[in-house]
Amino acid sequence: IYTLSLHDALPIYSADMIIPNIFTPNGDGKNDLFVIKGLTSYPGSQLLIFNRWGNEVYKSDDYQNNWDGSGLAEGTYYYVLNRREPGSNNITPFKGWVFLKRSK
């Protein structure tokens, strides 16, 4: 079994979308939200966040780049982004992990 470390960190890129693998909701006004660049072109996209035990800890059926990790501890979380393709009901899934870092 391969274990990911922060040294393996690479954001996921789509032609017009960037999913970060770290965000820092520590109240400093920088990188406090999990922002997927380019997602506004895909309205109605669903975001699911899971903890390391596979429990769902966040869900949005129309994600607006507003998840701040409220109530969650610093650590690695896993996401499933079900991107709704414009003009259709087709869904393109993206899966990966994101590190939530609280300390400044």
C-alpha positions in Angstrom: 0.0 0.0 0.0 1.3 3.4 -1.0 0.9 6.2 1.5 0.8 9.8 0.3 2.9 12.4 2.1 3.0 16.2 1.7 6.1 15.7 -0.5 3.8 14.0 -3.0 1.5 17.0 -3.2 0.4 17.9 -6.6 -2.9 19.7 -7.4 -5.2 18.1 -9.9 -5.4 20.0 -13.2 -8.2 19.9 -15.8 -7.9 22.0 -18.9 -9.8 24.8 -17.2 -10.0 23.8 -13.6 -7.4 23.5 -10.7 -8.2 21.6 -7.5 -5.7 22.4 -4.7 -4.3 19.8 -2.4 -3.9 22.1 0.6 -5.8 25.1 2.2 -5.3 27.0 5.4 -8.5 28.0 7.2 -6.7 29.8 10.0 -8.4 33.2 9.8 -5.5 35.2 8.2 -7.6 36.0 5.1 -5.3 34.0 2.8 -6.3 30.6 1.4 -9.1 30.2 4.1 -11.5 28.5 1.7 -11.2 25.4 -0.5 -11.3 27.1 -3.8 -11.5 25.1 -7.0 -10.4 27.5 -9.8 -12.6 27.3 -12.8 -15.5 25.6 -11.1 -17.8 28.5 -11.7 -18.0 27.3 -15.3 -19.7 24.1 -14.0 -22.8 25.1 -12.0 -24.5 22.4 -10.1 -21.3 20.5 -9.4 -21.4 18.4 -6.2 -18.5 18.3 -3.7 -18.2 15.5 -1.1 -15.5 15.5 1.6 -14.6 12.5 3.7 -12.4 11.9 6.7 -9.7 9.2 6.8 -12.2 6.7 8.1 -14.5 7.3 5.1 -17.2 9.2 6.9 -18.8 12.1 5.0 -17.9 15.4 6.8 -19.1 17.9 4.2 -21.5 17.8 1.2 -22.7 20.5 -1.2 -24.9 19.7 -4.2 -23.9 23.0 -5.9 -20.5 23.9 -4.5 -19.7 27.6 -4.4 -16.0 27.5 -3.3 -17.1 28.2 0.3 -15.9 25.2 2.3 -13.8 26.4 5.3 -13.4 23.1 7.1 -15.5 24.3 10.1 -15.5 21.9 13.0 -12.8 19.7 11.5 -9.3 19.1 12.8 -6.2 19.7 10.8 -5.4 16.8 8.6 -5.9 15.0 5.3 -9.4 14.7 3.9 -10.6 13.1 0.7 -12.9 14.6 -1.9 -15.1 13.6 -4.7 -16.0 16.4 -7.1 -18.9 15.4 -9.4 -18.5 18.1 -12.1 -21.7 18.7 -14.0 -20.9 19.3 -17.6 -22.5 22.5 -19.1 -25.6 21.9 -21.2 -26.1 18.3 -20.2 -26.7 16.0 -17.3 -23.3 14.4 -17.7 -21.1 14.1 -14.7 -17.3 13.9 -14.7 -15.9 12.7 -11.3 -12.6 13.9 -9.8 -11.2 12.2 -6.8 -8.3 13.2 -4.6 -7.1 14.5 -1.2 -6.7 17.8 0.4 -4.7 18.8 3.5 -6.5 21.1 5.9 -3.8 23.1 7.8 -4.9 25.3 10.6 -1.7 26.6 12.2 -0.2 29.9 11.0 
